[in-house]
Amino acid sequence: MCFNNYWARAWVAALMLGLLTACGGGGGGSTPAPAPAPAPAPAPVPLAPNALAVTVDSGPLDETGKSVNATNSLYATVTVCQPGSTSNCITIDHVLVDTGSTGLRLLSSLLPSSLNLIQQNSSSGRPVLNCAQFVDTSFAWGTVKSADVKLGAKTALGVPIQAIGDPSYDKLSGYCQSGAGSMSTIAALGAKGILGLGLFQQDCGSTCAPPGNANNGVYFACTSTSCAGVAVSTANQLQNPVILFATDNNGLMLSLPAVPTSTNSLSGLIYFGVATQTNNQLSSTGKVLTTDAFGDITTTLQGASTGNSYLDSGSNGIFFNTNAMPSCSNALYSGFYCPTTLTPFTATLSVTPSTATASSVNVVFAVDNAAGNNVFGGSASWSVFPTLAGPSGPATYGLPAAFDWGLPFFFGKNVFIGFEGSTSPLGGGTYFAF
């Protein structure tokens, strides 16, 4: 997940709204005919049992009642319940869908104590906290609790989730802190939580499990005044909730419509499972790209190859380094590209090593001036930007500079995520397909 400008865009002009009225003349003294009654709205089409509705819009209202003005943010609605209960539940809208991370993370402020989520403790009896560091150096810090999680009609039982910004331990966030600050409020996060539906079963896996290194930087056992690193079993780490479904649990397909120009909002669907139902089949022209052990593929652009490449619906642009166009000089658009004209590119995505059904596939995309009339300089009601991109910057957390295929990549495609340890007619996870 990577969001430049702290998830939200800055605007340089106020939105002007005009109210247009139509007037007509008529013969004096006549009584106008009553207007016909509007046709009833069509009944909503019920979703398939393995489907979850998703939207891209301007985001939720923050703690002060103001819109977060989200940019290319994909949201879903999530229901969390007291473990074992079907009635003690809370439904939370505008949870960011992130294929670049694993695990459900919700703001603690939205989880009432009456929900009775089960606090996870270490073997010493101390509460376990989780630290998530994101590519843009922001972080999420909070307690690990167990909940039953509903996504559409599907339910995962006993899912370890993170309560971001738990006030009992938020003062200890220095154990997790990094450059861009804590995502512990709606205003900072641009969402009410993060639904991590990435390639992996857990957010850390065997690296953080016993007898692994307790100083893993992800899990901590804390008192009210201090924390120490702790190893946590894979079953008790944050889980990809889809893997815990009884069926349709080997991956997912994210389906979003094409976006020819910037627009206000759009709607799409996630179909759980890969080739488990008629609605989650890869087309005959689709390509499969297996990833390496880190979930990466290779992108080749303008003769240069980037092995640290991935598909990430949680990033609000396509982030990569190039000398073909300048970064924006205006600080309002810092972190994005500002070419003088719409600039087309053709990149080749490939697997490393070449062992997948298809070892490479070409992807055509274009980048427009972030400050121009087709992007942030256009309508203030726009939240969906198909041509938004920016530099990925220098190496982060010891990793080389990445090629981050953010949300604009997903527009107009059915993108499959094959989960770690899973199998399907497309092969064994982990893989991307589209």
C-alpha positions in Angstrom: 0.0 0.0 0.0 1.3 3.4 -1.0 -0.5 6.7 -1.0 1.2 9.9 -1.9 0.1 13.1 -0.3 -1.3 11.2 2.7 -4.1 9.6 0.7 -6.0 12.8 -0.1 -5.6 15.3 -2.8 -5.2 19.1 -2.4 -7.3 21.4 -4.5 -6.2 24.9 -5.7 -9.7 26.2 -6.6 -13.1 26.0 -4.9 -15.9 24.2 -6.6 -18.5 26.5 -8.0 -22.0 25.1 -8.2 -24.6 26.7 -10.4 -28.3 26.1 -10.0 -30.1 26.1 -13.3 -33.9 26.6 -13.5 -36.1 26.2 -16.5 -39.1 28.5 -17.1 -41.9 28.2 -19.6 -44.7 30.5 -20.7 -48.4 29.5 -20.9 -51.9 30.7 -21.5 -53.2 32.8 -18.6 -55.6 31.1 -16.2 -55.0 27.5 -17.4 -54.2 24.8 -14.9 -51.1 22.8 -15.8 -51.5 19.0 -16.2 -50.0 17.1 -13.2 -46.6 15.7 -13.9 -46.5 11.9 -14.4 -45.4 9.9 -11.5 -41.7 8.8 -11.7 -41.1 5.2 -12.6 -40.2 3.1 -9.7 -36.5 2.4 -9.3 -35.5 -1.1 -10.4 -35.0 -3.6 -7.6 -31.3 -4.1 -6.9 -29.8 -7.2 -8.4 -28.8 -9.6 -5.6 -25.1 -10.3 -5.3 -23.8 -13.8 -5.9 -23.0 -15.7 -2.6 -19.3 -15.3 -3.3 -19.4 -11.6 -4.2 -18.5 -8.5 -2.3 -19.5 -5.0 -3.6 -16.6 -2.4 -3.8 -16.6 1.3 -4.7 -14.2 4.0 -5.5 -15.4 7.3 -4.2 -14.5 10.4 -2.1 -14.3 8.4 1.1 -15.8 8.7 4.5 -16.3 11.7 6.6 -13.5 12.2 9.2 -13.8 12.8 12.9 -14.7 16.5 12.3 -17.4 15.7 9.7 -15.3 16.7 6.7 -14.8 14.5 3.6 -11.3 13.0 3.4 -11.4 13.8 -0.4 -9.9 10.4 -1.2 -8.1 9.7 -4.4 -8.4 6.4 -6.2 -9.4 4.6 -3.0 -11.2 1.3 -3.3 -13.6 0.6 -0.4 -15.7 -2.3 0.9 -18.1 -2.7 3.8 -17.0 -5.2 6.5 -19.0 -6.7 9.4 -17.2 -7.8 12.5 -18.9 -9.8 15.3 -18.2 -11.1 18.7 -16.6 -14.5 18.2 -19.4 -17.1 18.2 -22.2 -14.5 18.0 -24.5 -13.8 15.1 -26.2 -10.8 16.7 -23.5 -8.8 18.5 -22.0 -7.3 15.3 -21.0 -3.9 13.9 -20.9 -3.0 10.2 -18.2 -0.6 9.0 -18.2 1.0 5.6 -15.3 2.5 3.7 -12.7 0.0 4.6 -9.8 0.2 2.1 -9.3 -2.9 0.0 -5.6 -3.5 -0.3 -4.1 -6.4 -2.3 -0.7 -5.2 -1.2 -1.1 -6.3 2.4 -2.6 -9.1 4.5 -5.0 -8.8 7.4 -8.0 -6.8 8.5 -7.1 -3.6 10.4 -9.9 -1.4 11.8 -9.7 1.8 13.8 -10.1 1.0 17.5 -12.4 4.1 17.8 -15.0 2.2 15.7 -14.9 -1.0 17.8 -17.0 -0.5 20.9 -16.1 -2.5 24.0 -19.6 -4.1 23.9 -18.5 -6.0 20.9 -16.5 -8.2 23.2 -13.7 -9.0 20.8 -11.1 -11.3 22.4 -7.7 -9.8 23.2 -4.8 -12.0 22.1 -2.1 -12.4 24.7 1.4 -13.8 24.6 2.5 -16.8 26.5 3.5 -14.5 29.4 -0.1 -13.1 29.5 0.8 -9.7 28.0 -1.4 -8.2 25.3 -0.1 -8.7 21.8 0.2 -5.7 19.5 0.9 -5.5 15.8 3.0 -3.0 13.8 2.4 -2.6 10.1 4.9 -0.5 8.1 3.8 0.6 4.7 5.8 1.5 1.6 5.2 5.3 2.1 6.7 4.9 5.6 3.3 5.4 7.4 2.4 2.8 10.0 -0.5 1.2 11.8 0.0 0.2 15.5 -2.6 -1.6 17.6 -3.8 -4.6 19.6 -4.5 -8.0 18.1 -8.0 -9.2 18.8 -10.1 -12.1 17.6 -13.4 -11.6 15.7 -15.8 -13.3 13.3 -15.6 -11.4 10.0 -18.3 -11.2 7.3 -17.5 -10.1 3.8 -20.7 -10.1 1.8 -22.4 -13.4 2.4 -19.2 -15.1 3.5 -18.0 -15.5 7.1 -14.6 -16.2 8.5 -14.6 -17.4 12.1 -12.0 -16.5 14.8 -10.0 -14.1 12.7 -7.1 -12.2 14.4 -7.5 -8.6 13.4 -5.7 -5.4 14.4 -7.4 -2.6 16.3 -5.5 0.5 15.1 -4.8 3.1 17.7 -6.0 1.3 20.8 -5.9 4.2 23.3 -4.6 1.9 26.1 -1.4 1.4 24.1 -1.3 4.2 21.5 1.3 6.1 23.6 3.7 3.1 22.9 3.5 3.6 19.2 7.1 4.7 19.2 8.0 1.0 19.0 6.5 1.1 15.5 6.9 4.7 14.5 8.5 5.8 11.2 8.6 8.8 8.9 5.1 9.5 7.7 3.2 9.1 11.0 0.5 6.9 12.4 -2.7 6.0 10.5 -4.8 6.0 13.7 -7.6 8.3 12.6 -10.0 8.4 9.7 -8.5 11.8 8.7 -5.0 10.2 8.5 -6.0 6.9 7.0 -8.5 8.2 4.6 -10.6 5.1 5.5 -12.1 3.4 8.5 -9.7 0.5 8.2 -7.7 -1.7 5.8 -8.9 -5.0 4.4 -5.6 -6.7 3.4 -6.5 -9.3 0.7 -2.9 -9.9 -0.6 -1.2 -13.0 -1.7 -0.1 -14.4 1.7 -2.0 -16.2 4.4 -0.6 -14.1 7.3 1.0 -10.7 7.5 4.3 -12.1 8.6 4.3 -15.9 8.4 7.1 -18.1 9.5 9.5 -15.2 10.0 7.5 -14.1 13.1 6.5 -17.6 14.3 8.2 -19.6 17.0 11.1 -20.5 17.2 11.7 -17.5 15.0 13.2 -14.2 16.0 11.2 -12.4 18.6 12.6 -9.1 17.5 10.8 -9.3 14.2 9.5 -5.7 14.3 5.9 -6.8 13.7 4.6 -8.4 16.9 5.1 -7.1 20.4 4.0 -8.1 23.9 3.2 -5.0 25.9 2.5 -3.7 29.4 1.0 -0.3 29.9 4.4 1.2 29.9 6.7 -0.9 27.7 6.8 -3.5 24.9 9.1 -6.3 23.9 9.2 -8.2 20.6 7.5 -11.5 20.6 7.2 -14.5 18.2 3.6 -15.4 17.4 2.3 -18.6 15.8 1.0 -18.3 12.3 -2.5 -19.2 13.5 -2.5 -16.2 15.8 -1.1 -13.7 13.4 -3.3 -11.4 11.3 -4.9 -13.5 8.6 -6.2 -13.0 5.2 -9.9 -13.6 6.1 -10.8 -15.1 2.7 -8.5 -18.1 3.4 -10.6 -18.8 6.5 -13.8 -19.1 4.4 -15.2 -22.7 4.3 -15.3 -22.5 0.4 -14.2 -20.1 -2.4 -11.0 -19.6 -0.4 -8.1 -20.2 -2.8 -7.9 -16.6 -4.1 -10.1 -13.9 -5.5 -11.0 -11.9 -8.6 -11.2 -8.1 -8.4 -13.4 -6.8 -11.3 -13.6 -3.1 -12.0 -15.0 -1.3 -15.0 -12.8 0.6 -17.5 -12.4 4.3 -16.7 -11.8 6.4 -19.9 -11.6 9.7 -18.1 -11.5 11.0 -14.5 -14.9 10.7 -12.9 -16.8 10.9 -9.6 -17.1 7.3 -8.5 -17.3 3.8 -9.8 -18.6 0.4 -8.5 -17.1 -3.1 -8.9 -17.1 -6.5 -7.3 -14.8 -8.9 -5.7 -15.5 -12.6 -6.4 -14.1 -14.9 -3.8 -12.4 -18.0 -5.1 -10.5 -18.7 -8.3 -12.2 -21.1 -10.8 -14.6 -22.3 -8.0 -17.7 -20.8 -9.6 -18.9 -19.7 -13.0 -18.3 -16.1 -12.0 -14.6 -16.4 -11.2 -13.1 -18.0 -14.3 -10.1 -16.6 -16.1 -10.9 -15.9 -19.8 -9.3 -17.9 -22.5 -7.0 -14.9 -23.3 -6.0 -14.3 -19.7 -2.4 -14.6 -18.6 -1.0 -16.1 -15.3 2.1 -14.6 -13.7 3.5 -16.6 -10.7 5.4 -14.4 -8.2 8.6 -15.0 -6.3 8.7 -15.9 -2.6 8.1 -12.2 -1.7 5.1 -11.8 -4.0 7.0 -9.9 -6.7 7.1 -10.0 -10.4 9.3 -8.2 -12.9 8.4 -5.1 -14.9 10.4 -4.0 -17.9 9.9 -0.4 -19.1 12.1 1.6 -21.5 14.7 -1.2 -21.4 15.0 -1.2 -17.6 13.7 -4.1 -15.4 12.4 -3.8 -11.9 12.2 -7.1 -10.1 10.4 -5.5 -7.1 7.1 -5.1 -8.8 3.6 -6.0 -7.6 -0.1 -5.4 -8.1 -1.5 -3.2 -5.3 -5.1 -2.0 -5.1 -4.2 -0.1 -2.0 -2.0 2.4 -3.8 -3.7 5.4 -5.4 -1.5 5.6 -8.4 1.0 3.7 -10.5 4.4 4.4 -8.9 7.6 3.9 -10.8 10.8 5.8 -11.7 11.4 7.2 -15.1 13.3 10.1 -16.8 10.6 10.4 -19.4 8.6 13.0 -17.6 9.1 15.4 -14.7 7.7 15.2 -11.2 5.3 18.0 -10.2 7.1 21.1 -9.1 4.1 22.5 -7.2 4.2 21.2 -3.6 0.4 20.6 -3.8 1.0 17.7 -6.1 4.2 16.5 -4.6 4.8 12.8 -5.3 3.1 12.7 -8.7 4.2 13.2 -12.3 3.3 16.3 -14.3 4.1 15.6 -18.0 3.3 18.4 -20.4 1.0 16.1 -22.4 -0.6 12.7 -21.9 2.3 10.3 -22.0 1.7 6.7 -23.1 3.8 3.7 -22.0 4.0 0.0 -22.8 5.5 -2.2 -20.0 6.2 -5.9 -20.0 5.2 -7.8 -16.8 7.1 -11.1 -16.4 7.7 -13.9 -13.9 11.0 -14.6 -12.2 11.9 -17.4 -13.0 9.7 -18.0 -16.1 7.7 -21.0 -14.8 4.1 -19.7 -15.2 1.6 -20.6 -17.8 2.5 -17.3 -19.5 5.9 -15.9 -18.7 5.1 -12.3 -19.8 2.4 -9.9 -20.8 2.4 -6.4 -22.2 0.5 -3.6 -20.3 -0.4 -0.3 -22.0 -1.0 2.7 -19.7 -0.8 6.5 -19.9 0.2 9.2 -17.4 -1.3 12.7 -17.4 -0.3 15.9 -15.7 -1.5 15.6 -12.1 -2.0 19.3 -11.9 -3.8 19.5 -15.2 -7.5 19.8 -16.0 -7.8 16.0 -16.6 -6.7 15.2 -13.1 -6.6 17.3 -9.9 -7.0 20.6 -11.8 -10.4 19.4 -13.0 -13.7 18.9 -11.2 -13.5 18.9 -7.4 -16.1 16.1 -7.4 -13.8 13.7 -9.1 -12.3 10.8 -7.0 -11.3 8.4 -9.8 -8.2 9.1 -11.9 -7.1 6.5 -14.5 -3.9 8.4 -15.5 -2.4 9.2 -12.1 1.2 8.2 -11.5 4.2 9.2 -9.6 7.8 8.3 -8.8 8.4 5.3 -6.5 11.3 7.1 -4.9 14.5 5.6 -3.5 14.9 2.2 -1.8 12.7 1.8 1.3 13.2 -0.6 4.2 16.3 -2.0 2.5 14.3 -2.9 -0.6 15.2 -1.6 -4.1 12.9 1.0 -5.7 9.6 -0.6 -6.6 7.3 -0.7 -9.5 3.9 -0.4 -7.8 1.0 -1.1 -10.0 -1.7 0.7 -8.0 -5.4 1.1 -8.5 -5.3 2.6 -12.1 -3.9 -0.8 -13.3 -7.0 -2.6 -12.1 -9.5 -0.4 -14.1 -11.1 -2.4 -17.0 -9.7 -5.7 -15.9 -10.6 -8.9 -14.0 -7.5 -9.3 -11.8 -7.0 -12.6 -10.0 -5.0 -13.1 -6.8 -3.9 -16.6 -6.1 -3.2 -17.2 -2.4 -0.1 -18.7 -0.9 -0.5 -22.5 -0.4 -3.6 -22.7 -2.6 -4.3 -24.5 -5.8 -6.6 -23.9 -8.8 -6.7 -24.7 -12.5 -4.5 -21.6 -12.9 -1.7 -23.2 -10.8 -0.5 -23.0 -7.3 -0.3 -19.8 -5.3 1.2 -17.2 -5.3 0.3 -15.7 -8.6 -1.4 -12.8 -10.4 -3.6 -13.3 -13.4 -5.5 -11.0 -15.8 
